[in-house]
Amino acid sequence: MDQELFNQYFLDAKRWIKKSRELMISAHYLVSISRDMYLAGNEQCRPSNGLERHPFEAWASLGHSAALLVGLALENALKGHLVEKGHITINESGKITGLDGSHNLSSMLQQSNYNPTCQEIESINLLTFQLQSLSKYHIAKNPKKQADFTGRVDNPSNYYELATKIILQLIDGELRELYLNSDGSFEHIPRLPEFSETPLSERL
């Protein structure tokens, strides 16, 4: 992809919002399944392909994955918002400016038009930690961050509701409509996959 086309794609706020929508759709299902697992309590999970799992482990795993998707959805929406407002740009040398590449939701939120409450700031800090570390790795990148956040996470449903609230307050007009109702176009997905018709069991 040449620089001009890359710039066109990168600075298209609609594509960021479409990706945010896609991630939130996935998060919605994981949050729902996680809630069902929690309500199931100690009901035994049936092993599948030899992978045994404790009920609490299954619930926690779903929660971590849901939080990761919610965090990524919020990040994409924030980037779309900041692109639209001109806070994220590409200079004449082709260098992206104004972009926080560390997945720091708190930092990006500070650049936005959203004014969070103290409680929301705390939740966003926790979600940022899950996005940067807990949902992907077994430990943070340094001992201080690990110590600050050890044992402190929020319910994935709370993350989902807060991210939805922020996104809908950040975007308006055409972007809001696009987030709530797909336009039926999937141009933001570079290439559709070619699914194999051979069952997975026969390919292993």
Backbone bond lengths (Angstrom), bond angles and torsions (degrees), N, CA, C in turn:
res aa  C-N    CA-C-N  psi(-1)  N-CA   C-N-CA  omega(-1)  CA-C   N-CA-C  phi
1 M - - - 1.461 - - 1.533 108.72 -
2 D 1.334 116.95 128.86 1.454 118.93 -179.71 1.529 110.57 -78.05
3 Q 1.331 115.65 168.06 1.459 121.15 -174.01 1.528 111.90 -61.43
4 E 1.315 116.87 -40.25 1.476 120.34 -177.60 1.526 111.09 -63.34
5 L 1.326 116.33 -44.20 1.466 119.72 -179.96 1.529 110.65 -69.23
6 F 1.348 116.11 -38.67 1.469 119.94 176.78 1.521 110.34 -59.44
7 N 1.343 116.52 -46.33 1.464 120.46 178.69 1.519 111.37 -58.58
8 Q 1.322 115.59 -41.51 1.461 120.76 -179.06 1.532 110.89 -61.73
9 Y 1.322 115.96 -44.75 1.460 120.70 179.51 1.526 110.90 -68.51
10 F 1.328 115.52 -46.30 1.467 119.77 -174.88 1.517 111.90 -65.12
11 L 1.302 117.76 -37.09 1.459 121.52 -176.43 1.535 112.70 -93.14
12 D 1.319 115.62 17.05 1.468 121.01 176.81 1.521 108.58 -95.19
13 A 1.332 117.18 100.57 1.467 121.44 -177.38 1.524 111.89 -59.16
14 K 1.316 117.05 -30.99 1.471 120.75 -178.89 1.522 110.95 -61.80
15 R 1.316 116.61 -38.95 1.472 119.88 -178.55 1.529 110.62 -67.43
16 W 1.332 117.37 -37.47 1.466 120.39 176.55 1.530 109.96 -64.07
17 I 1.328 116.77 -41.77 1.465 120.82 -178.53 1.522 110.74 -69.26
18 K 1.319 117.24 -37.68 1.464 119.89 177.72 1.527 110.60 -62.76
19 K 1.346 116.01 -40.03 1.469 119.31 178.76 1.517 110.27 -67.22
20 S 1.324 116.55 -38.38 1.456 120.58 177.18 1.527 110.25 -60.50
21 R 1.306 116.27 -44.97 1.467 121.83 178.60 1.533 110.53 -59.85
22 E 1.321 116.13 -45.74 1.468 121.74 -179.53 1.529 111.09 -58.94
23 L 1.329 116.39 -45.09 1.467 121.32 -179.41 1.530 111.52 -67.56
24 M 1.327 116.99 -37.56 1.465 120.02 179.87 1.522 111.45 -70.30
25 I 1.316 117.35 -31.24 1.469 119.93 175.27 1.531 109.34 -62.69
26 S 1.328 116.59 -45.41 1.469 120.69 177.48 1.524 110.60 -63.37
27 A 1.333 116.00 -43.33 1.461 120.29 -179.77 1.516 111.14 -61.64
28 H 1.318 116.70 -37.56 1.468 120.95 -179.94 1.530 110.78 -55.95
29 Y 1.327 116.34 -46.48 1.459 119.53 -178.43 1.525 111.72 -67.99
30 L 1.326 117.34 -40.37 1.461 119.73 179.33 1.527 111.62 -66.69
31 V 1.331 117.12 -39.03 1.467 120.79 177.35 1.523 109.92 -62.28
32 S 1.321 116.54 -42.47 1.474 120.91 179.76 1.518 111.43 -64.71
33 I 1.331 116.71 -44.74 1.465 120.52 179.42 1.527 110.05 -65.72
34 S 1.341 116.57 -40.85 1.466 120.82 178.47 1.519 111.12 -59.84
35 R 1.333 116.48 -41.64 1.465 120.91 178.53 1.533 110.39 -63.15
36 D 1.327 116.41 -41.60 1.463 120.48 178.68 1.526 111.08 -64.40
37 M 1.333 116.39 -39.64 1.459 120.11 178.65 1.525 111.04 -64.29
38 Y 1.319 116.26 -40.10 1.467 120.53 179.60 1.529 110.10 -63.25
39 L 1.329 116.00 -42.82 1.464 120.42 -179.13 1.531 111.43 -69.03
40 A 1.338 115.84 -25.56 1.462 119.66 179.75 1.526 111.54 -71.86
41 G 1.336 116.67 -17.49 1.459 120.56 176.97 1.506 112.61 63.90
42 N 1.308 116.99 -123.66 1.462 121.71 -175.43 1.526 113.40 -94.54
43 E 1.305 116.23 17.95 1.453 119.08 178.36 1.528 109.83 -60.74
44 Q 1.304 116.63 127.92 1.459 120.99 -173.89 1.526 111.89 -65.04
45 C 1.323 116.15 134.78 1.461 121.57 175.92 1.525 108.27 -87.20
46 R 1.290 116.27 129.90 1.459 119.21 -179.76 1.527 110.85 -73.51
47 P 1.338 116.72 130.18 1.472 119.23 178.90 1.526 110.78 -61.07
48 S 1.317 116.83 143.62 1.461 122.20 177.45 1.525 107.65 -129.09
49 N 1.323 115.63 121.93 1.467 120.61 -178.75 1.524 112.07 55.74
50 G 1.328 115.78 33.39 1.457 120.08 174.98 1.513 114.65 83.79
51 L 1.317 118.06 -1.72 1.464 121.01 -177.99 1.533 109.23 -90.20
52 E 1.324 115.39 97.18 1.457 119.40 -179.57 1.524 110.53 -79.97
53 R 1.328 116.35 146.44 1.453 118.65 -179.23 1.521 110.88 -148.92
54 H 1.301 113.96 134.10 1.459 122.07 176.73 1.529 107.85 -74.64
55 P 1.329 118.64 146.22 1.471 120.85 -179.88 1.530 113.40 -53.22
56 F 1.347 116.69 -43.02 1.458 118.37 -179.36 1.520 111.01 -67.48
57 E 1.348 116.48 -37.17 1.458 120.35 178.72 1.526 110.59 -63.28
58 A 1.322 116.08 -42.07 1.463 120.31 179.32 1.523 110.75 -63.33
59 W 1.325 115.85 -43.73 1.468 120.48 179.67 1.531 110.84 -63.95
60 A 1.343 117.09 -45.39 1.466 121.29 -179.15 1.528 110.83 -64.94
61 S 1.324 116.87 -39.81 1.463 120.76 -179.43 1.522 110.98 -63.32
62 L 1.324 115.70 -44.09 1.460 119.92 177.97 1.524 110.89 -63.22
63 G 1.349 115.89 -39.40 1.455 120.26 179.61 1.518 112.11 -63.26
64 H 1.341 116.58 -43.13 1.467 120.60 178.91 1.534 110.57 -63.23
65 S 1.335 115.88 -42.98 1.463 119.64 -179.25 1.522 111.02 -66.60
66 A 1.335 116.25 -40.43 1.463 120.10 178.58 1.519 110.60 -63.09
67 A 1.343 116.93 -43.62 1.462 121.18 179.63 1.529 110.58 -62.10
68 L 1.326 116.75 -40.07 1.462 120.78 178.89 1.523 110.76 -60.85
69 L 1.334 116.99 -45.61 1.460 120.91 -178.95 1.522 111.40 -67.32
70 V 1.329 116.92 -39.80 1.461 120.46 178.28 1.531 109.67 -63.13
71 G 1.337 115.80 -44.00 1.454 119.93 179.50 1.519 111.78 -61.41
72 L 1.326 117.03 -42.86 1.463 120.99 178.96 1.525 111.41 -67.39
73 A 1.333 116.59 -36.42 1.465 120.65 177.80 1.521 110.39 -63.99
74 L 1.331 116.10 -44.51 1.462 120.12 178.59 1.524 110.62 -65.09
75 E 1.326 116.37 -40.13 1.466 120.35 179.29 1.525 110.79 -60.88
76 N 1.324 116.97 -44.85 1.460 120.21 179.61 1.520 111.74 -64.65
77 A 1.333 116.62 -39.77 1.465 119.79 178.43 1.521 111.02 -65.50
78 L 1.340 116.42 -40.76 1.460 120.58 178.51 1.533 110.59 -63.38
79 K 1.317 116.76 -41.69 1.463 120.28 179.43 1.529 110.50 -65.50
80 G 1.329 116.47 -40.71 1.457 119.52 176.96 1.516 111.22 -61.64
81 H 1.332 115.95 -42.66 1.468 121.69 178.21 1.524 110.90 -63.11
82 L 1.336 117.14 -44.80 1.463 121.24 -177.80 1.533 111.87 -70.81
83 V 1.334 116.51 -31.33 1.462 120.22 174.11 1.525 109.70 -66.28
84 E 1.325 115.79 -46.06 1.471 120.54 -179.24 1.529 111.39 -61.17
85 K 1.340 116.70 -37.83 1.458 120.89 -178.17 1.531 112.77 -83.36
86 G 1.337 117.02 -3.31 1.456 120.49 177.44 1.516 114.51 82.80
87 H 1.345 117.53 11.97 1.472 120.38 178.17 1.527 111.35 -79.12
88 I 1.329 116.57 -28.00 1.464 121.97 175.04 1.522 107.14 -109.92
89 T 1.318 116.42 122.14 1.460 121.23 -178.23 1.527 110.28 -137.80
90 I 1.314 116.10 176.23 1.463 122.47 173.82 1.522 106.57 -124.85
91 N 1.334 116.73 122.33 1.466 119.81 -175.96 1.530 111.29 -80.43
92 E 1.312 115.50 -178.93 1.471 121.40 -175.69 1.529 112.61 -64.06
93 S 1.343 116.32 -22.65 1.470 120.31 178.75 1.519 112.40 -85.89
94 G 1.348 116.10 0.42 1.461 120.25 -179.67 1.514 113.41 83.35
95 K 1.339 116.47 11.77 1.464 120.34 -179.98 1.522 110.33 -92.22
96 I 1.325 115.69 134.36 1.466 121.24 178.58 1.519 108.64 -77.01
97 T 1.316 116.87 130.21 1.457 121.31 179.23 1.535 109.89 -119.64
98 G 1.326 115.30 147.76 1.458 120.58 177.80 1.506 114.63 82.98
99 L 1.319 117.71 6.39 1.466 121.45 -177.22 1.515 110.91 -98.69
100 D 1.314 116.63 128.40 1.457 121.71 174.07 1.524 107.50 -90.55
101 G 1.314 116.53 107.99 1.454 120.50 -176.02 1.510 114.95 -88.25
102 S 1.335 117.10 7.85 1.465 119.70 -176.22 1.525 112.57 -99.47
103 H 1.320 118.01 11.81 1.470 122.66 -177.89 1.531 111.14 60.23
104 N 1.329 116.82 30.45 1.466 120.28 -178.60 1.527 109.27 -86.36
105 L 1.319 115.60 96.97 1.460 121.13 -177.70 1.521 111.77 -63.05
106 S 1.324 116.26 -37.67 1.465 120.97 -179.47 1.520 110.75 -61.34
107 S 1.334 116.00 -43.35 1.459 121.15 -179.88 1.521 111.23 -64.42
108 M 1.325 116.43 -44.63 1.460 120.34 -179.75 1.524 111.32 -66.87
109 L 1.328 115.81 -36.10 1.461 120.24 -179.69 1.528 110.82 -64.92
110 Q 1.324 116.02 -33.64 1.463 120.10 179.04 1.528 111.63 -65.09
111 Q 1.321 117.40 -27.48 1.465 121.21 179.25 1.527 112.38 -83.52
112 S 1.329 116.08 -12.53 1.455 120.83 -173.92 1.527 111.99 -87.08
113 N 1.330 114.89 -177.78 1.464 120.98 178.49 1.524 112.24 -90.11
114 Y 1.331 117.19 6.38 1.463 120.65 -176.41 1.526 110.23 -93.58
115 N 1.333 116.53 133.76 1.463 121.90 178.45 1.528 109.43 -109.76
116 P 1.330 117.67 96.81 1.466 120.76 -176.79 1.521 112.77 -75.52
117 T 1.331 115.33 154.19 1.459 120.66 173.40 1.525 108.07 -79.22
118 C 1.319 116.76 170.67 1.472 120.68 178.57 1.522 110.60 -60.75
119 Q 1.327 116.49 -40.27 1.456 120.39 179.97 1.534 110.56 -66.58
120 E 1.326 116.60 -38.58 1.460 120.28 178.52 1.523 111.22 -67.44
121 I 1.325 116.61 -37.10 1.466 120.23 177.00 1.527 110.21 -60.66
122 E 1.334 115.87 -42.96 1.466 120.09 178.25 1.523 111.01 -61.48
123 S 1.330 116.86 -43.93 1.466 120.66 179.82 1.521 111.05 -65.12
124 I 1.328 117.50 -39.56 1.463 120.98 179.42 1.525 110.33 -67.44
125 N 1.330 117.38 -36.66 1.465 120.34 175.80 1.526 110.89 -62.35
126 L 1.340 116.22 -41.57 1.463 120.23 178.20 1.531 110.73 -66.70
127 L 1.332 116.32 -41.47 1.463 120.05 179.28 1.528 110.19 -65.31
128 T 1.327 116.76 -37.96 1.469 120.37 176.97 1.524 110.82 -61.24
129 F 1.337 116.24 -41.93 1.464 119.85 178.23 1.532 110.36 -62.54
130 Q 1.322 116.81 -42.07 1.467 119.23 178.24 1.524 110.70 -64.52
131 L 1.340 116.66 -39.90 1.456 120.96 -179.54 1.521 111.47 -67.04
132 Q 1.333 116.78 -39.97 1.461 121.36 -177.79 1.529 112.89 -81.05
133 S 1.330 116.91 -31.16 1.464 119.01 -170.20 1.523 114.29 -135.58
134 L 1.333 116.57 -72.54 1.460 121.60 -163.96 1.528 114.73 -57.33
135 S 1.321 117.81 -37.90 1.463 119.62 -177.99 1.526 112.71 -77.19
136 K 1.344 116.59 -10.19 1.473 119.47 -177.35 1.521 113.74 -119.59
137 Y 1.333 116.55 -33.17 1.465 120.39 -173.40 1.526 110.59 -127.24
138 H 1.317 116.30 166.46 1.463 119.88 -179.38 1.520 111.90 -84.60
139 I 1.344 117.23 -9.98 1.460 120.21 -177.13 1.530 108.78 -154.62
140 A 1.327 115.45 155.63 1.467 120.40 179.39 1.526 110.25 -75.65
141 K 1.350 115.82 175.99 1.460 119.35 -176.09 1.522 113.21 -80.08
142 N 1.346 117.58 -10.87 1.466 119.79 176.13 1.522 109.90 -153.15
143 P 1.344 117.99 157.44 1.466 121.16 -174.75 1.528 113.79 -64.65
144 K 1.330 118.29 -31.83 1.465 120.04 -178.84 1.524 110.43 -66.22
145 K 1.326 116.20 -47.11 1.469 119.52 179.54 1.524 110.12 -62.68
146 Q 1.329 116.80 -41.01 1.457 119.98 179.00 1.524 110.40 -62.06
147 A 1.328 116.89 -42.86 1.465 121.15 -179.46 1.528 111.15 -66.14
148 D 1.332 116.59 -38.05 1.467 120.94 -178.19 1.518 112.35 -65.70
149 F 1.331 116.67 -32.28 1.463 119.35 -171.98 1.525 115.03 -114.48
150 T 1.318 118.49 -1.42 1.462 120.55 -178.42 1.532 110.49 -56.21
151 G 1.319 115.33 125.68 1.463 120.79 177.24 1.521 114.46 76.65
152 R 1.333 118.06 4.85 1.456 120.66 -177.00 1.527 110.06 -115.28
153 V 1.310 115.70 99.21 1.461 121.43 174.26 1.527 107.76 -135.75
154 D 1.308 115.91 165.68 1.456 120.46 178.50 1.525 108.88 -111.95
155 N 1.311 115.11 165.08 1.455 121.09 176.59 1.530 109.07 -66.32
156 P 1.343 118.50 133.99 1.470 119.80 -179.41 1.529 112.75 -58.31
157 S 1.332 117.47 -29.00 1.463 120.39 176.85 1.521 110.73 -64.29
158 N 1.343 116.25 -37.98 1.466 120.11 178.37 1.528 111.30 -67.40
159 Y 1.333 115.57 -41.07 1.456 119.51 176.11 1.532 110.44 -59.26
160 Y 1.316 114.80 -45.52 1.469 121.35 -177.44 1.525 110.70 -60.68
161 E 1.323 115.98 -46.50 1.465 120.41 -178.62 1.529 111.35 -66.96
162 L 1.324 117.39 -41.24 1.457 120.67 -179.76 1.524 110.93 -67.33
163 A 1.326 116.89 -44.75 1.470 120.54 179.59 1.522 110.50 -61.64
164 T 1.331 116.57 -40.86 1.465 120.57 177.83 1.525 110.75 -61.50
165 K 1.318 116.31 -44.80 1.464 121.12 179.01 1.534 111.09 -59.73
166 I 1.321 116.18 -46.52 1.470 120.79 -178.33 1.529 110.64 -64.12
167 I 1.322 115.91 -47.51 1.465 120.14 -177.87 1.523 111.13 -58.96
168 L 1.330 116.17 -45.70 1.465 119.54 -176.96 1.522 112.64 -70.54
169 Q 1.330 117.06 -21.72 1.463 119.48 175.32 1.527 111.67 -86.42
170 L 1.332 116.64 -25.48 1.463 120.28 -179.76 1.518 112.09 -75.42
171 I 1.313 115.68 -43.23 1.462 119.51 -172.68 1.523 110.70 -104.09
172 D 1.305 114.89 148.41 1.461 118.98 178.21 1.523 109.31 -145.45
173 G 1.307 115.04 -179.70 1.455 120.16 178.17 1.510 113.91 57.93
174 E 1.329 115.25 -131.11 1.463 121.71 -176.05 1.524 111.98 -64.02
175 L 1.333 117.71 -37.83 1.462 120.61 -179.69 1.527 111.09 -67.06
176 R 1.317 117.01 -40.24 1.467 120.62 178.39 1.533 110.36 -63.59
177 E 1.319 115.78 -43.61 1.463 120.27 179.20 1.522 110.68 -62.99
178 L 1.330 115.84 -39.03 1.463 121.05 179.84 1.526 111.06 -66.18
179 Y 1.339 115.80 -37.58 1.461 119.96 179.39 1.531 110.72 -67.56
180 L 1.305 116.86 -42.10 1.466 121.45 -175.91 1.521 112.69 -79.89
181 N 1.328 116.63 -32.74 1.464 120.42 -176.04 1.523 109.48 -137.02
182 S 1.315 116.23 112.14 1.460 120.15 -178.89 1.528 110.45 -58.65
183 D 1.332 115.45 144.41 1.466 119.07 176.78 1.532 111.46 -86.31
184 G 1.323 115.47 3.88 1.454 119.40 178.17 1.519 114.22 83.48
185 S 1.330 116.61 -0.68 1.457 120.85 179.94 1.526 110.07 -100.60
186 F 1.313 116.08 138.95 1.461 120.37 -179.94 1.528 110.39 -121.89
187 E 1.340 115.85 33.26 1.455 120.54 -179.84 1.522 112.24 -65.42
188 H 1.357 116.32 -19.72 1.462 118.58 -179.85 1.516 111.77 -72.90
189 I 1.347 116.46 -13.92 1.457 120.91 175.59 1.530 106.68 -92.18
190 P 1.346 117.99 111.14 1.468 120.90 -172.29 1.518 114.77 -54.03
191 R 1.326 117.26 -41.57 1.459 119.29 -178.13 1.517 108.92 -151.48
192 L 1.326 116.62 127.27 1.455 119.98 178.35 1.526 109.59 -73.28
193 P 1.333 117.16 140.00 1.469 119.50 -178.45 1.515 111.97 -72.56
194 E 1.325 115.20 153.05 1.455 120.97 173.57 1.521 107.08 -102.00
195 F 1.319 115.55 105.29 1.466 120.01 -175.94 1.526 110.42 -77.93
196 S 1.335 114.58 135.50 1.460 119.86 178.43 1.518 110.36 -75.13
197 E 1.322 116.22 141.32 1.458 120.74 177.57 1.523 110.86 -87.13
198 T 1.338 116.96 -7.21 1.461 120.60 178.98 1.515 109.33 -81.76
199 P 1.346 119.02 126.95 1.465 120.95 179.18 1.523 112.04 -55.20
200 L 1.318 116.06 145.85 1.458 121.24 -178.46 1.524 111.44 -56.96
201 S 1.337 116.36 -40.23 1.461 120.44 -178.88 1.517 112.81 -58.94
202 E 1.343 117.36 -28.95 1.460 121.11 -178.76 1.530 111.29 -85.77
203 R 1.346 116.10 -15.33 1.460 119.35 -179.02 1.521 112.42 -94.90
204 L 1.341 117.52 -10.64 1.468 121.32 -178.67 1.522 110.83 -86.94
